[in-house]
Amino acid sequence: MGRVFSQNARCLRIPSLLSKQHPQGLSAPRALIINTLKRQCNPCVAYHATAKLLSSSAVSPANPATSKPAPTPYSPPRTGLLSVIPASWVPYAELIRIDKPTGAYYLYFPCLWSTLMAAPMLAPTASPTSVIGTSLLFLAGAVIMRGAGCIINDLWDRNLDPHVARTKLRPIARGAITPFQGVVFTGAQLFAGLAVLLQFPTECFFYATPSLLFVAMYPLAKRVTYYPQAVLGLTFSWGAFMGFPALGVDLLANSSALTAAALLYGSNIAWTVLYDMIYAHMDIKDDAKAGIKSIALKHDAETKQVLTILAVSQIAMLAGAGIASGAGPAFFIGSCGGALVTLGIMITRVNLKSVKDCWWWFVNGCWMTGGVVSLGLAADYVVKYSQDDHAGESA
């Protein structure tokens, strides 16, 4: 190393030496020495130029405006359903969140609740076969339409998702599916949803169609308002209307049914905003950086107070729907009382600063609150169906 630096220092002096004017009658020994030094100097000068360039590039700071973060490598799923289906299907299965079905359950519960609430309002009470068959059709529709909603959301957010840790590996965001392929797949999902919808009475088609407007509006709402969860509530709660016409209850001709459906819809909106506010806390830091608005960002400091107000509103409107529909004690104790307990536990215990804890309560809170409300409604239906059955036998 010492020899290199010594030689380099000598070469740096050569240009001044070589630039001097020498007489025409240069002696042979001196000319030989200068030519030798020229040959040795050329690689040294090249070495110095290269070293300087490397050194300057190493210490020059990167321009933050042009630098991009290194992409996170994608690892194919190794467990669960996505690990056993063909690899070419995986991006499409991820796109509709088939491995994360909680969103489909949240979409399904309002349909189930309206079906169970409408069944005792018929005279005679709807049969278990019709109630179960209608509920299963709603389940299929919820899975399909939730998938279509996910694709529409990802198409809107394709330029935002790469900046959020939780969403940057979604199929469209990482380039596994093109936007055009996403649009085509959305069309297929919507046709499948239409096929399910046509299994219901014709009136259901006209009640269901307006909900598509809210499906398209939700991703846009995240850009213009801090309350996109309210738009999501309008979308996910639409099933609160659907169970009534599905069983043959005419909402326009039955004011009690219409009141019950409207209050049930409002109750579900409050529930949607509540659970999605907890969900939004998982992305609160990334959302702030990406310019995505949410109720969690707007009310970060008083989230639990807002959650409490939403829970009280949900239960109050749920009770109002029960009164309008003529529900019995099983509903008020099981559904309203049960929701009061489960929501109270969730709001008290959820750690909003923990992504893992928010996700746990989002997933399990679905079954806790959704389950107790469903059981209360089912118990009320069974009681009334049994009473009608006994009355029929007595007659």
C-alpha positions, 0 to 999 in steps of 0.5 A: 500500500505504501508503494502505491501511494508513493508511486501515486505521489510521484505521478502527480508531479509528472504533469508539471514535469512533462509540460515544461518545454525541453530543448530540441537537442534532448539527450538520449538518457534523459528522453528515455527516463521521461518516456518511461515515466509517461508510461508509468504515469498513465495508469496512476492518473487513471487510478486517481480519477477512478478513486476520486469518482468512487469517493465522491459518489460514496459521500454524496447524499442521495436525492430524496426526491428521486430515491425510492425504497427497495421493494419488499420481496413477496413470499408465496403463502405456505400455509392455508388455502392459498398454499394448496391452490394452483400458483396462477390462482393465488393473486386472484384469491388474494385480491378477493381476500379469500384467506381473510373472510372476516369482511364477508362475515361483517357484510353477511350479518346485516342480511342474517339479522334482517332475515331473522327479524322479518321471519316472525312478522309474517303470518304465519311465521316463515318456515325454518326451511325458507329462513335457512335457505334465504340465509344461505343465499345471503351468505353466498352473495356476501362472499361474492360481493365482498370480493368484488368490493375488495377489487374495486377498492384496490383498483382505486388505491393502486397508487396508495397501497404501495406506501402502506405496510399492510397493503403494499404486497396486495396483487395489484399494488405489487404488479401481480395483476394488472388493472385491466385484469382486475376490472375483468375479474370484477365483472365476473364477480358482479355477474356471479352476484347477479346470479345469486340475486336473481334467486330472490324475489324480483323486488330484491333486485330493485332494493339491492341495486342502489348499494352498488353506488356506495361500493364505488364511493367508499375508496373515493371517500378516503381521499376527501373526508375523515369519515370514510367509515360512514360511507363503508357503513352505508355499504356494508349495512345495506343487507339490513333492508334485504331480508324483509323483501327476501321473505316476502315482507313488503317494506313500502306497504308495512310501516312497522317493517319499514321502521324496523328495517331503517332502525336496523340499518342505522344500528349496523352503520354505527357498528360498521363505523365502530369496528372499522375505526379499530381497524383503521388504527392499524394503518394510522401512521402509514395513512398519515404519510400517504394522505389517506383520511380516516376517523382514527386519524381525526379522533385519535386522542378520543377514540374510546369515547367515540367508540362508546358513543357508537356502541350506545347508538348501535344498541339503542337503534337495535332495540328500536328495531326490535320494538318496531318489529314486535320482538320478544324478551329473547331478543332484548336480553340476548341481542341487545343485552349481549351486544352491550356486554361484548362491545363493552369488553372490546372497547375496554380491552382493545389496545389501539396502539398495537396493530396485532391487538386491533386485528385480534379484536376486529376478527373476534369482535365480529363473532362476539357481537355478531354472534350474540345478536344473531342468537338473540334474533334466532331465539326470538324466531324459534319462540314465535314459530313454536307459538304459531305451531301450537296455535295451529295445532289447537285450531 
